[in-house]
Amino acid sequence: MIYSVVDELGSISIHAHRPVPWWSFTKTVLATIAMRLCDNGKLNLDSKLPEKPFTYRQLLQHTSGLNDYSFLSEYHQAVAENKPSWSVDTLMNKVKVDELRFEPGCGWCYSNVGYLLLRLEVERIYDMTLSEIITAFLVKELSLTSVSLVEDLAAFNALQVGPKDYDPNWCYHGLLAGNLEDAALFLHYLMNGNLVSQNALIEMQKLYKLNVDVGERPWTSPAVGLGLMCNQDANLDTVGHTGMGPGSVIAVHHFKLQKPKTVAVFKQCQDQGVVENKAVILARAGS
């Protein structure tokens, strides 16, 4: 297990330089990019996507009604057999993208497909590829130089985590990789108001409460914001995101303690609770 902790002043107390897959923490980055477009007047959270019945806010908060490929046994079998990812058109046909699970805004269902649609919209509005956007924003602007978009087998195998020859394009919204120091710093910058306006940050933290059994995970009052997994409890107030893919888990969370801390933890396992509970322990140490 490797980890990195950033305190309220931005000082890094534990270093972790090895690049690892960020899995669904990529969603937090995508959401931040979308909120910057809102700040610039190029995107309206409550406008519907072109020719779609749901809004950008609903995509970001998983309340769009969209289905997801994680429900398809065919998807899990293909990943287990290290098969190449489907084309986007094939994916959309298999998940029956136009057949919503519920009316937009009238339920909640975690959907990677929703973030794929968000990625396509972000690329359309910027008129840039996601890789180009990441280079301009995270690498050049924020100097998070370890971060890149993993787009082929060679790049994923170079990380030396999980199964060999996993096609990273199964993460249709994009798979970022970078060291834990940069993951923690990104969330630290976001929560300290360095990346989006105060109004945008407030919108990102408007919560949809979840009535779910989290098992051994530490969250007592789970909720979701826009690209953020949250726990709003007096004893454990957190904002961030956990991600899991074949062979590994990453948890990147900001803890609103008396002395706030942002923690990133990574382990080659398939147990989100183990990684998240380690993040809680690290955050509370010395607080």
Buried (B, 14 or more C-beta within 10 A) or exposed (E): EBBBBBBBEEEBEBEBEBBBBBBBBBBBBBBBBBBBBBBEEEBEBEEEBEEBBBBBBBBBBBBBBBBBBEEBEEBEEBBEEEEEBBEBEEBBEBBEBEEBBEEBBEBBBBBBBBBBBBBBBBBEBBEBBBBEBBBEBBBEEBEBEBBBBBBEBEBBBEBEBBEEEBBBBBBBBBBBBBBBBBBBBBBBBBBBEEBBBEEBBEBBBBBBEBEEEBEEBBBEBBBBBBBBBBBBBEEBBBBBBBBBBBBBBBBBBBBBBEEBBBBBBBBEBEBBBBBBBBBBEBBBEEE
